Amino acid sequence: MTGSSISPVAVKLDAATKARVKRLAEARKRSSHWLMREAIQQYIEREEKREALRQDVLHAWQEFQTTGAHVTADEADRWLDSLEQGHDIDPPRSHG
């Protein structure tokens, strides 16, 4: 990240939250600014992953509605149990 791509943003916090941020920053020997930037970055990364998963689920649901292809819960459980035991086997064939 270059200096020209950074721009200030104001965030309004109530006094109690601001005090909590300050205490935590002091305990971590960091600035409040660093702590808030880190928190925002972690939040964005987590939420981007959550949104990607949501989009994958929606796509899978649409595909199921179109094709009806599926495996049963028992088939999936048996396959996952095998993987957990160290057997590298192909997933069950879908039907429907």
ChimeraX attribute file (.defattr): number of C-alpha atoms within 10 A of each C-alpha:
attribute: neighborCount
match mode: 1-to-1
recipient: residues
	/A:1	5
	/A:2	5
	/A:3	6
	/A:4	6
	/A:5	6
	/A:6	8
	/A:7	6
	/A:8	5
	/A:9	6
	/A:10	5
	/A:11	7
	/A:12	8
	/A:13	10
	/A:14	8
	/A:15	9
	/A:16	9
	/A:17	11
	/A:18	12
	/A:19	13
	/A:20	12
	/A:21	18
	/A:22	18
	/A:23	13
	/A:24	14
	/A:25	17
	/A:26	13
	/A:27	10
	/A:28	11
	/A:29	10
	/A:30	12
	/A:31	15
	/A:32	19
	/A:33	12
	/A:34	11
	/A:35	18
	/A:36	15
	/A:37	12
	/A:38	12
	/A:39	11
	/A:40	12
	/A:41	12
	/A:42	12
	/A:43	12
	/A:44	12
	/A:45	11
	/A:46	12
	/A:47	12
	/A:48	12
	/A:49	12
	/A:50	12
	/A:51	12
	/A:52	12
	/A:53	12
	/A:54	12
	/A:55	12
	/A:56	12
	/A:57	12
	/A:58	12
	/A:59	12
	/A:60	12
	/A:61	13
	/A:62	12
	/A:63	13
	/A:64	13
	/A:65	10
	/A:66	9
	/A:67	11
	/A:68	13
	/A:69	12
	/A:70	14
	/A:71	14
	/A:72	10
	/A:73	9
	/A:74	9
	/A:75	14
	/A:76	15
	/A:77	11
	/A:78	13
	/A:79	18
	/A:80	16
	/A:81	12
	/A:82	15
	/A:83	14
	/A:84	10
	/A:85	9
	/A:86	9
	/A:87	11
	/A:88	11
	/A:89	10
	/A:90	9
	/A:91	14
	/A:92	13
	/A:93	10
	/A:94	11
	/A:95	10
	/A:96	8
